[in-house]
Amino acid sequence: MKTIEFKQLDETLYYKKLPNGLDVYILPKKGFSKTFVTFTTKYGSIDRTFVPIGESEAITVPDGIAHFLEHKMFEKEDGDVFQQFSESGASANAFTSFTRTAYLFSATDNIYKSTETLLNFVQEPYFTEKTVNKEKGIIGQEITMYDDQADWRLYFGAIENMYHNHPVKIDIAGTIESIDKITADHLYTCYNTFYHPSNMLLFVVGAIDPTEMMSFIEDNQNKKEFPEPTPIERQFEKEPTDVAVKERELKMDVQKPKVYVGLKAKETDLSGEAMLKHELSVQIALECLYGRASDFYTDVYENGLIDESFAYDFSLEKGYGFALIGSDSSNPDQLAQKIKEVINNAENLLTSDSVERVKRKKIGFYLRALNSMEFIANQFTRYEFNEMNLFDAVPVIEKLTLQDVVEALKTIQGEPQQTVFKVLPSSERAE
């Protein structure tokens, strides 16, 4: 077992790659009563075209299948897994993102028993056509529910505007039409390809003894047989750097218009520390330009162009990246124009003082967040899957310069990278 020390943060991380390929990380936290365990596969909604294990030709599966598979994993021949966690006093959950599917629990007692439940249910698939068809109705209702949520439609509408081909533009849950095509065979194909231990990561954080926990996990895995790990071949169409649609709007039953300006990233082939540095640099730039201490924020807030819903964020993964900036607004066109003016003039607005101020704020955020086991449990795997380390964020931020921030921001600047998506009240006349 390898130990990785982060002296600045007074943290020690324990790591071991098991013979079946599973990466196990354990982070003991003294003084905490709760423990979080996450079991995550590097498989999300964008992984729709791939070569199945044992085959040579690529296939494209129905949209929404990663999310569908997550739902089905909890249902077994002898009942529902949630009941098993509940009986042990654990709270279990799961989620599917664009790039990963995670299964997790938190508990204060019976940690080993719940860890065994987690490992066993994720590694014992059970699908039948009957249970798959039953699930279609449940997920169909979920899709319909999200279709009626204006903020969700705003978010995906902006992403759809940005991307020509990349499947990040497709809703994680798919559509009612796409999930209707899913079969038990599809689920087994995806499971066997992406749920091999070599494509997964187990992370434990909390009040645990790392040696005992590692031994317990090894014993569990040694009792199971898995095929030899083989590399997974994912396929994606070539994606242009410019946005697919410059502007679009949607009419919904909302009281107030909503708008997002999307900024599509040109630099999406990063990993490791280069990716971490780039992501943090863009986030700091956006905070300098649009944060509460910025001239932009004062202007638009005092003029009633934004309210408390105003938000900005930057997401970066292998193959795609984007920033979204927007708010509910009485004048969405004027707000979008002002957002664009700021990003287009960023080099003249960013200063060493503003960058240093935001760096200090960002460091404070991470130092607080790294005392939150919920934050660590949710974020650690995402960083590792991108060959980054969550605990490297603070030292990387400390080294960032104004030039680093300006250079990183250039990858989302420029008219070809910009799009606008609006959700307007149904009663408004179309432009």
PLY file of the C-alpha trace (Angstrom):
ply
format ascii 1.0
element vertex 431
property float x
property float y
property float z
element edge 430
property int vertex1
property int vertex2
end_header
0.00 0.00 0.00
1.39 3.37 -1.06
1.10 6.49 1.11
0.84 9.96 -0.44
1.40 12.85 1.95
0.07 16.37 1.49
1.99 18.12 4.26
0.58 21.58 3.59
-2.92 20.20 4.21
-1.89 17.67 6.86
-3.52 14.84 4.90
-2.26 11.32 4.13
-3.82 9.37 1.30
-3.43 5.60 1.02
-3.49 3.93 -2.40
-3.30 0.47 -3.88
-4.05 -0.98 -7.31
-5.54 -4.42 -6.77
-4.65 -7.42 -9.00
-7.99 -7.08 -10.85
-7.11 -3.47 -11.78
-9.31 -1.67 -9.23
-7.81 1.57 -7.89
-8.49 1.97 -4.15
-7.89 5.24 -2.30
-8.43 5.68 1.44
-8.34 9.02 3.27
-8.59 8.69 7.07
-10.12 11.74 8.80
-9.52 12.07 12.53
-12.25 13.59 14.63
-15.05 12.74 12.18
-17.80 10.26 12.98
-19.14 9.74 9.48
-17.58 7.77 6.62
-18.27 8.15 2.88
-17.53 5.42 0.36
-17.87 5.95 -3.39
-17.54 3.28 -6.08
-17.26 4.93 -9.48
-16.88 3.80 -13.06
-15.36 5.98 -15.76
-18.52 5.70 -17.81
-21.02 8.45 -18.45
-23.64 9.62 -20.88
-21.12 10.66 -23.55
-19.81 7.09 -23.92
-22.35 6.06 -26.52
-20.05 4.80 -29.31
-17.44 2.22 -28.33
-16.00 -1.20 -29.12
-17.56 -3.74 -26.72
-15.20 -5.97 -24.76
-14.28 -9.03 -26.83
-15.40 -7.49 -30.13
-13.66 -5.57 -32.91
-16.39 -3.35 -34.35
-17.74 -0.20 -32.69
-21.42 0.07 -31.80
-23.61 3.05 -30.87
-26.05 2.40 -28.04
-29.28 4.33 -27.31
-28.90 7.70 -25.57
-29.47 7.64 -21.82
-28.17 4.12 -21.30
-25.52 4.97 -18.66
-28.20 6.61 -16.51
-30.62 3.75 -17.19
-27.97 1.25 -16.11
-27.39 3.17 -12.87
-31.10 2.83 -12.04
-31.17 -0.87 -12.83
-28.13 -1.73 -10.71
-30.14 -1.24 -7.50
-32.77 -3.79 -8.45
-31.85 -7.42 -7.78
-33.65 -10.73 -8.04
-34.05 -10.87 -4.25
-35.17 -7.26 -3.74
-33.99 -3.68 -3.60
-30.45 -2.81 -2.49
-31.55 0.41 -0.77
-33.24 -1.78 1.84
-29.94 -3.51 2.63
-28.19 -0.19 3.19
-31.05 1.07 5.32
-30.90 -2.00 7.56
-27.22 -1.23 8.21
-27.99 2.40 9.04
-26.41 3.73 5.85
-27.72 6.32 3.42
-27.09 5.25 -0.19
-27.30 7.13 -3.47
-25.99 7.18 -7.02
-25.59 9.61 -9.91
-24.66 9.65 -13.57
-22.80 12.55 -15.17
-21.42 13.10 -18.67
-18.26 11.14 -17.82
-18.88 8.88 -14.80
-21.38 6.86 -12.82
-20.99 6.78 -9.04
-22.53 4.62 -6.33
-22.07 5.76 -2.77
-23.12 5.58 0.83
-22.49 7.47 4.06
-22.76 5.98 7.53
-21.50 6.20 11.10
-21.79 2.47 11.93
-21.45 -0.88 10.15
-19.00 0.62 7.64
-17.54 -2.72 6.59
-20.93 -4.31 6.10
-22.13 -1.41 3.94
-18.86 -1.41 1.98
-19.43 -5.09 1.24
-23.00 -4.33 0.13
-21.71 -1.57 -2.15
-19.02 -3.71 -3.77
-21.26 -6.72 -4.19
-24.31 -5.06 -5.69
-22.29 -3.04 -8.22
-20.37 -6.17 -9.23
-23.43 -8.44 -9.56
-25.60 -7.22 -12.47
-29.13 -8.53 -12.85
-31.22 -7.45 -15.84
-34.25 -9.02 -17.49
-36.41 -7.73 -20.31
-39.35 -7.56 -17.89
-37.55 -5.37 -15.33
-35.99 -3.26 -18.10
-39.38 -2.52 -19.64
-40.80 -1.64 -16.22
-37.97 0.86 -15.67
-38.70 2.64 -18.97
-41.91 4.06 -17.56
-40.16 5.29 -14.40
-37.30 6.98 -16.26
-39.76 8.33 -18.83
-41.54 10.18 -16.01
-38.19 11.54 -14.82
-37.39 12.82 -18.32
-40.81 14.48 -18.58
-40.27 16.13 -15.20
-36.93 17.61 -16.28
-38.46 18.75 -19.58
-40.76 20.97 -17.51
-37.91 22.54 -15.49
-36.90 25.84 -17.06
-33.43 26.00 -15.46
-32.59 22.49 -16.75
-33.80 23.39 -20.24
-31.74 26.60 -20.11
-28.60 24.65 -19.14
-28.95 21.98 -21.83
-30.19 24.46 -24.40
-26.94 26.42 -24.08
-24.86 23.24 -24.37
-26.87 22.11 -27.42
-26.12 25.48 -29.02
-22.39 24.97 -28.54
-21.85 21.46 -29.89
-22.20 20.17 -33.43
-21.40 16.49 -32.84
-20.13 15.80 -29.33
-22.64 13.78 -27.25
-22.28 16.20 -24.32
-25.14 18.03 -26.06
-27.47 15.07 -25.37
-29.43 15.01 -22.12
-27.86 12.56 -19.64
-31.18 10.71 -19.24
-31.73 10.51 -23.01
-35.21 10.92 -24.48
-38.39 8.89 -24.10
-37.80 7.63 -27.64
-34.16 6.62 -27.02
-34.76 4.77 -23.74
-37.59 2.83 -25.36
-34.94 1.13 -27.53
-32.89 -0.11 -24.55
-32.80 -3.89 -23.99
-31.30 -6.11 -21.30
-28.62 -7.11 -23.84
-27.65 -3.44 -24.23
-27.26 -3.14 -20.47
-25.07 -6.25 -20.22
-22.91 -5.05 -23.12
-22.32 -1.67 -21.48
-21.87 -3.22 -18.05
-19.30 -5.77 -19.22
-17.37 -3.09 -21.11
-17.32 -0.27 -18.57
-17.82 -1.89 -15.15
-14.62 -3.91 -15.15
-12.61 -3.11 -11.97
-9.78 -1.72 -14.12
-12.14 1.08 -15.24
-13.32 1.83 -11.70
-12.18 3.58 -8.54
-13.15 2.97 -4.92
-12.68 5.91 -2.56
-13.12 5.83 1.21
-12.98 8.93 3.41
-13.75 9.08 7.11
-13.16 7.56 10.50
-11.51 4.35 9.36
-8.24 2.47 9.77
-6.65 2.45 6.28
-4.80 -0.86 6.73
-7.87 -2.71 7.97
-10.12 -1.21 5.31
-7.67 -1.97 2.49
-7.36 -5.58 3.69
-11.16 -5.90 3.85
-11.58 -4.59 0.29
-8.83 -6.90 -1.01
-10.47 -9.91 0.61
-13.78 -9.02 -1.01
-12.24 -8.61 -4.47
-10.08 -11.74 -4.22
-13.22 -13.87 -3.89
-14.47 -12.73 -7.30
-13.36 -13.58 -10.81
-13.05 -11.02 -13.60
-11.78 -11.26 -17.17
-8.34 -9.89 -17.91
-8.52 -6.08 -18.24
-8.42 -4.74 -21.78
-8.28 -1.09 -22.94
-11.64 0.50 -23.71
-11.95 2.07 -27.16
-14.34 5.01 -27.14
-15.11 6.84 -30.38
-16.17 10.46 -30.88
-16.86 12.44 -34.02
-14.54 15.34 -34.73
-15.89 18.50 -33.09
-15.34 21.96 -34.64
-14.10 24.69 -32.29
-16.88 27.15 -33.15
-20.41 26.94 -31.72
-23.13 25.14 -33.65
-25.87 27.76 -33.13
-25.28 31.44 -32.34
-28.60 32.15 -30.65
-31.80 30.31 -29.84
-34.81 30.73 -27.59
-37.46 28.56 -26.02
-40.92 29.56 -24.79
-41.96 28.12 -21.44
-44.30 28.84 -18.56
-41.93 31.14 -16.66
-42.60 34.50 -15.00
-39.29 36.07 -15.97
-36.93 35.50 -18.93
-33.75 33.47 -18.38
-30.53 33.72 -20.38
-27.18 31.95 -20.60
-24.17 33.03 -22.59
-22.16 29.93 -23.46
-18.43 30.11 -24.15
-17.08 27.00 -25.88
-13.54 25.92 -24.99
-11.00 25.38 -27.75
-8.46 23.62 -25.50
-9.94 20.23 -24.55
-7.04 17.81 -24.85
-5.47 18.41 -21.44
-4.95 16.10 -18.47
-3.01 16.03 -15.22
-1.54 19.20 -13.74
-1.86 21.07 -17.07
-5.63 20.48 -16.96
-5.85 21.46 -13.29
-3.89 24.67 -13.91
-5.99 25.55 -16.94
-9.31 24.89 -15.22
-8.39 26.89 -12.12
-7.05 29.75 -14.26
-10.33 30.10 -16.19
-12.38 29.86 -12.99
-10.30 32.63 -11.42
-10.67 34.75 -14.56
-14.47 34.39 -14.48
-14.55 35.32 -10.79
-12.46 38.44 -11.50
-14.68 39.46 -14.41
-18.16 38.51 -13.15
-17.89 38.01 -9.39
-19.64 40.18 -6.80
-16.58 42.42 -6.44
-16.41 43.15 -10.21
-17.50 46.35 -11.95
-19.70 44.21 -14.21
-21.67 42.82 -11.27
-22.21 46.24 -9.72
-23.42 47.62 -13.06
-25.87 44.88 -13.98
-27.19 44.47 -10.44
-27.83 48.17 -9.90
-29.55 48.36 -13.29
-31.84 45.43 -12.46
-30.46 43.16 -15.19
-29.71 40.27 -12.80
-31.03 38.88 -9.54
-29.84 36.27 -7.05
-30.01 33.57 -9.75
-26.94 35.05 -11.50
-24.26 32.37 -11.89
-21.11 31.54 -13.84
-19.10 28.35 -14.08
-16.49 26.59 -16.19
-16.47 22.84 -16.84
-13.59 21.00 -18.48
-13.29 17.32 -19.34
-11.36 15.33 -21.91
-12.91 16.28 -25.26
-15.14 19.17 -24.23
-15.29 22.25 -22.07
-17.46 25.33 -21.67
-18.33 28.29 -19.49
-21.92 29.33 -18.79
-22.79 32.79 -17.52
-26.32 34.08 -16.97
-29.33 34.88 -14.86
-33.03 35.44 -14.76
-33.33 38.88 -16.31
-35.98 41.42 -17.27
-33.81 42.29 -20.30
-31.98 39.11 -21.37
-30.64 40.60 -24.62
-29.02 43.54 -22.84
-27.53 41.26 -20.19
-26.12 38.89 -22.82
-24.55 41.82 -24.63
-22.88 43.07 -21.45
-21.56 39.59 -20.63
-20.02 39.38 -24.10
-18.49 42.87 -23.82
-16.68 41.84 -20.64
-15.24 38.59 -22.01
-14.18 40.31 -25.24
-12.34 43.03 -23.28
-10.98 40.72 -20.57
-7.27 41.46 -21.12
-7.89 45.12 -20.20
-10.06 44.27 -17.20
-7.91 41.62 -15.51
-5.23 42.97 -13.17
-2.59 41.44 -10.91
-4.46 42.80 -7.88
-7.80 41.28 -8.89
-6.19 37.93 -9.69
-4.33 37.83 -6.34
-7.54 38.73 -4.48
-9.51 35.97 -6.18
-6.64 33.49 -5.68
-6.82 34.10 -1.91
-10.58 33.62 -2.00
-10.22 30.40 -4.04
-7.59 29.02 -1.64
-9.92 29.76 1.27
-12.71 27.89 -0.51
-10.56 24.79 -1.01
-9.23 24.81 2.55
-12.80 24.89 3.86
-14.02 22.35 1.31
-11.25 19.90 2.17
-12.70 19.75 5.67
-15.99 18.61 4.16
-16.12 14.87 3.59
-19.14 15.34 1.31
-17.09 17.61 -0.96
-14.06 15.32 -0.96
-16.17 12.22 -1.63
-17.96 13.89 -4.54
-14.91 15.50 -6.15
-11.96 13.17 -5.58
-12.83 10.64 -8.28
-13.50 13.26 -10.94
-10.00 14.67 -10.40
-8.37 11.22 -10.44
-10.12 10.19 -13.65
-8.52 13.24 -15.27
-5.10 12.36 -13.80
-5.35 15.32 -11.42
-5.29 15.32 -7.63
-7.81 17.24 -5.57
-5.16 18.03 -2.95
-2.90 19.69 -5.53
-5.43 22.48 -6.16
-4.13 24.81 -3.42
-0.42 24.70 -4.40
-1.35 25.09 -8.09
-3.48 28.16 -7.30
-0.64 29.70 -5.28
1.67 29.57 -8.32
-0.78 31.08 -10.84
0.12 34.43 -12.38
-1.88 37.08 -14.21
-0.33 35.82 -17.45
-1.49 32.26 -16.74
-5.04 33.50 -16.22
-5.04 35.68 -19.35
-3.65 32.88 -21.54
-6.14 30.31 -20.25
-9.05 32.67 -20.81
-8.12 33.04 -24.48
-9.31 29.48 -25.08
-12.95 30.53 -24.48
-12.74 34.01 -25.99
-13.80 35.14 -29.45
-17.08 35.51 -31.31
-16.95 31.96 -32.80
-16.93 30.57 -29.23
-20.03 32.49 -28.09
-23.67 31.48 -28.05
-26.84 32.74 -26.35
-29.78 30.66 -25.19
-32.93 32.21 -23.72
-36.00 30.82 -22.01
-38.83 33.32 -22.47
-42.35 33.48 -20.99
-44.86 31.77 -23.26
-46.95 34.92 -23.39
-44.14 36.93 -25.03
-44.27 37.42 -28.76
-41.46 35.69 -30.65
-38.74 37.98 -32.00
0 1
1 2
2 3
3 4
4 5
5 6
6 7
7 8
8 9
9 10
10 11
11 12
12 13
13 14
14 15
15 16
16 17
17 18
18 19
19 20
20 21
21 22
22 23
23 24
24 25
25 26
26 27
27 28
28 29
29 30
30 31
31 32
32 33
33 34
34 35
35 36
36 37
37 38
38 39
39 40
40 41
41 42
42 43
43 44
44 45
45 46
46 47
47 48
48 49
49 50
50 51
51 52
52 53
53 54
54 55
55 56
56 57
57 58
58 59
59 60
60 61
61 62
62 63
63 64
64 65
65 66
66 67
67 68
68 69
69 70
70 71
71 72
72 73
73 74
74 75
75 76
76 77
77 78
78 79
79 80
80 81
81 82
82 83
83 84
84 85
85 86
86 87
87 88
88 89
89 90
90 91
91 92
92 93
93 94
94 95
95 96
96 97
97 98
98 99
99 100
100 101
101 102
102 103
103 104
104 105
105 106
106 107
107 108
108 109
109 110
110 111
111 112
112 113
113 114
114 115
115 116
116 117
117 118
118 119
119 120
120 121
121 122
122 123
123 124
124 125
125 126
126 127
127 128
128 129
129 130
130 131
131 132
132 133
133 134
134 135
135 136
136 137
137 138
138 139
139 140
140 141
141 142
142 143
143 144
144 145
145 146
146 147
147 148
148 149
149 150
150 151
151 152
152 153
153 154
154 155
155 156
156 157
157 158
158 159
159 160
160 161
161 162
162 163
163 164
164 165
165 166
166 167
167 168
168 169
169 170
170 171
171 172
172 173
173 174
174 175
175 176
176 177
177 178
178 179
179 180
180 181
181 182
182 183
183 184
184 185
185 186
186 187
187 188
188 189
189 190
190 191
191 192
192 193
193 194
194 195
195 196
196 197
197 198
198 199
199 200
200 201
201 202
202 203
203 204
204 205
205 206
206 207
207 208
208 209
209 210
210 211
211 212
212 213
213 214
214 215
215 216
216 217
217 218
218 219
219 220
220 221
221 222
222 223
223 224
224 225
225 226
226 227
227 228
228 229
229 230
230 231
231 232
232 233
233 234
234 235
235 236
236 237
237 238
238 239
239 240
240 241
241 242
242 243
243 244
244 245
245 246
246 247
247 248
248 249
249 250
250 251
251 252
252 253
253 254
254 255
255 256
256 257
257 258
258 259
259 260
260 261
261 262
262 263
263 264
264 265
265 266
266 267
267 268
268 269
269 270
270 271
271 272
272 273
273 274
274 275
275 276
276 277
277 278
278 279
279 280
280 281
281 282
282 283
283 284
284 285
285 286
286 287
287 288
288 289
289 290
290 291
291 292
292 293
293 294
294 295
295 296
296 297
297 298
298 299
299 300
300 301
301 302
302 303
303 304
304 305
305 306
306 307
307 308
308 309
309 310
310 311
311 312
312 313
313 314
314 315
315 316
316 317
317 318
318 319
319 320
320 321
321 322
322 323
323 324
324 325
325 326
326 327
327 328
328 329
329 330
330 331
331 332
332 333
333 334
334 335
335 336
336 337
337 338
338 339
339 340
340 341
341 342
342 343
343 344
344 345
345 346
346 347
347 348
348 349
349 350
350 351
351 352
352 353
353 354
354 355
355 356
356 357
357 358
358 359
359 360
360 361
361 362
362 363
363 364
364 365
365 366
366 367
367 368
368 369
369 370
370 371
371 372
372 373
373 374
374 375
375 376
376 377
377 378
378 379
379 380
380 381
381 382
382 383
383 384
384 385
385 386
386 387
387 388
388 389
389 390
390 391
391 392
392 393
393 394
394 395
395 396
396 397
397 398
398 399
399 400
400 401
401 402
402 403
403 404
404 405
405 406
406 407
407 408
408 409
409 410
410 411
411 412
412 413
413 414
414 415
415 416
416 417
417 418
418 419
419 420
420 421
421 422
422 423
423 424
424 425
425 426
426 427
427 428
428 429
429 430
